[in-house]
Amino acid sequence: MAAQLDTLLRTLRGEWCQWCSDQARRSHMFSNPTAYAGGAVNVSAQLCALCYELPYLIRARIGGLLQVTALSIRTFRNGNSRVVVVVTDDAVYVVIRGTVFTSLKSWMVNLDFGKKQWMNGKVHAGFLQMHVQAKSFYMPIIRRQSSRDKQVLFLGHSQGGAIAYLSAVDRMRLGRVRQPVENVTFGQPRTGDRAFSRLAEKRTGGACTRVTNSRDIVVGLPSVIQGYDHFRFSFHYESGGNVVRRLQAPGAGWFNPMPSISNHSMKRYAARAQLNSGKDL
């Protein structure tokens, strides 16, 4: 009887330790999964802003942000999407341009918001198509950077943020990552349904830094009613420019009585990122 009781206690103790371990891991993954490194976010914001400039200006100004060893730029006719890949001694930056307001092709990508099955959920059809297109350009460059210590960062604003997000999740799936991966987005619209968003949170852990701006109308699109959801964790620039951490409830909507398209501009994000460049959360 004593031996049986001892066995039972050992079993319960083992289950309790496993439960505690699971809770700790879940807490780390979901309660505080991301960090805001002000300096790194500022560089990311300046790169995203530069991505909107003409290619010759990108080449002329990129040296003011990073010590570049290689630079590749591709603007696709399909969707008028642009990908800039910057290689330094210790990192590869994949920067994806957002919506070009004067481009019908760019808007057609946004309006292709029917969902397609991808991984274990559904994602925005237009963004997925642009991700596949961008991947054909940046992956050969990443493969040539064989060092396991060289970080890969996927950056983007607006539509480009959604594509960069898909690229980061894709890169980290099935444990195939050779290099450490980070993802920083600004004004990213919703990209997939709830199933995909929860998968992305688990897969990327603390690697995704989603930055939003006060009254930015785009971060609430496409709508929850259309079956879309967000990566729940974000860093939000308040009306005064101060950055704070936010957690959005699963499937929560977005509402602001005074939404602003001007607060979606990458120049506005870059200014506030620079303001908070010395802050870490």
N, C-alpha and C positions, 0 to 999 in steps of 0.2 A: 504493500500500500504506500509506504513512504517513497519507494522507488518510482511508482506511478505518479505520485504527486510531484516529485522532483522533475520528472519528465514533462509533466503538464506545465509546471512553472517555467521550465526552460523554453518550451514551445511558445508560451504566452510572451515571455521576455523577448524572444526572437522576433515574434510578430510585432510587438510594440516597438522594438528598435527599427524594424523595417518601416513601420508606419511613420515613425519620427523622421527617418531618413527621407521617405517620400515627401513628407510635408515640407521639410527643409528645402529639398530640391524644387518642389513646386512653388514654394515661397520665393526662392531665388529667381525662378523662371518667370513668374507672373507678377509678383508684387513690386519688384524693383529691378526690371530686367535691363534697362537701358541707362546710359549715362550721357550727360551733356558736357563735352569737353570744349570750352569756349574757343580756344585757339584753333582746334581742328575743324569745328563747325564753321568758323569764320573763313578759313581757307576753302572749305567746301562750297560755301556760299559765293565767294568771289569767283571760283571756277565755274559754277553754274551760271553766274551772270555773264562771264566772259564767253560762254558757249553760244550766246545769242549774237555775238559780234561776227563780222565777216572773217573768213579764214585767215586773211593776211594780218588782221588785227589780233586775232588769237595768237598767231605765231610771234607777233611783235611783243605782246604783253605778257605771255605766259611765264617768261623768265622773272618777272617781278613777283611771282607768287611761289614758284618752285624752282629747284635746281634740276632742270629737265635733261634727261639723257636721250629721250626719243619722244616724238610727237606725231600722232596720226589723226587725221580728220576725215570723216566721210559724211556727206550729206546725201541722203537717199531721196530719189524722186518719189518713191512710194511713201505717202504720208508727210513728205517734206521733213523727215526726221533727221537729226544730226547726232552723231556720236563722236566725241573727242576722247582719245586715249592718250594719257600722259604717263610716261615712264620716268621714274627717278631711281636713285640707287636702292631705295628700300620700299618702294610702293608702285603699284599700277593704279591710276585713277581712270575710271570709265565714267565719263560725264555725258549725260544725255539731255539734249535740249527739249524744252517744253513746247507748248502750243505757240505757234506763230500766229498772232491775231489776224494778220492780213492774208493768211494762206488758207484757201478752201480745202486743200488736201490735208492740212493739219487738223482742221475742224472735223473733217470726215472721220478721222481716227477717233476723236472724242465721241462722235455721235454713233459710232458702231458699238453701242453699249449692250448688245445682246451677249449673253454669257456662254462661254465654251468650257467644256470639261477639261480640267488640267490638274494633275496630281489627284488629290482626293476631294477636290471641290470644283467650283466654277469661277472663271475670271472673265474680265472685260475682254471681248473679242478683239476690239481694235488695239488695245494695249498689248495683248498677247501676240498679235501679228507683228507689231513693232519690236517686241522683245526678240522674237525669232529672227527678224531681219537684223537687228543690232548685234545679236550673238554671232551671226556669221562673220561680222567684221572684227569684234573685239576678242573672240576666243582664240584665234591663231596668235594674236599678240600676247595674250596671257600665257598660252602654252610655251611660247619662246622664253618666258620669264620663269625658268625652272626652279629657282630658289624657293625652298619651303618657307624661308623667313620673309619673303617679299609679300607685303600686304596688298590685297586687292580691294579697292573701294569703289562702290557703285553709287554715283551721285546723280541727282536730277531735281528739276523744278517742274511743278504742274504735271502735265502729261509725261514729261521726262522723269519725274519722280516715281510715277506709277510703273514705268518701264524699268527703271533702275531697281525698284523694289522687287519686281518679278525676276530680274536678272540675279539679284542677290539670293533670293529664295532658291532659284534654280541651281545656282552655283553651290549652295550648301546642302542640297538634297542627297540622300542616300550615303552620306558620309564620304563623298568623293572629293572633298576639298583638300587640296594640297597646301594652299596658302591661306593665312587668316583672311577673313572676309568682313568688311564693314559696309553699311548702307546708310547714307544720309540723304534725306529728301526734304524739300521745301514746298509747302502748298500742295501736297500730294492728294489727288482725288481718291475716292474709294476704288479699289482694284478688283476685289473678288467677293464671293459670298461668305457667310459666317464660317462654313466648314473650312474653306481655304484660309481665311484669316486666322483661325485658331491653329491650323497646321503651321502657318508661317511663323506665328509667335513661338511655337515649340521648336521649330527648326532653326530659327535665327537667334533665339535667346536675346542676349544683350547687344547683338550686332547691328540692330536697326535703330536709327535716331530719326524719328519723324518730327519735323518742325512745322508748326502752324503759326499763323499770324492773326491778330485780332481782326474779327469781322471778315476774314477771307471767305468769300462765297464758295470757292471751288472745293475746299476741304469737305464740304457737305454734299458733294456730287460724286457719282450718281446717288440717288436717294435710297434710304432704307426700304422704302416701299417697293423699289425695283429689285429688291433682294440683295443689296450690297451691304458690306460691313467693312470696318477699318481694322488695321493693326491698332489695338486699343491704347497703347502707350504713346505719349507725345510730349513734346516740349513746346510751350505756347508763349508767343510774344504778346504781352498785354498791351493795352492802348498806349501806355507810356513807354513801351519798348522793353520792359523788364521781362526776362525769361522765367517761366515757372513750369514745374512738372505737372502733367495731367494724366488721368486715367479715365478712359471712356467706358461706360458699361457696354457689354456685348449687345449688338443690335441697336444701340442708342441712336437717336436721330441727331440732327444738328439744326439749330434755329437761332437766328439773330434778327431782331427787328430792323436792323439797319445794315444789311450785308453790303460788302464793298468789293468791287472788282479791282480798284486801285491798290487795295491792301494785298492783292494776290501777286502783284508785280515782283519780279525777282530783284529789282533794284531796291524795293522796300525791304524785302527779306535780307538782302546783303547789308543794308544800312543797320538793321537791328542786330544782325549777327556780329557786325563790327562793334556795335555798342556793348555787346555781351561777350566780347572776345576774351576777357579776363575772368570770366565766371565759369565755374565747374559745378555741376549738380549730380 
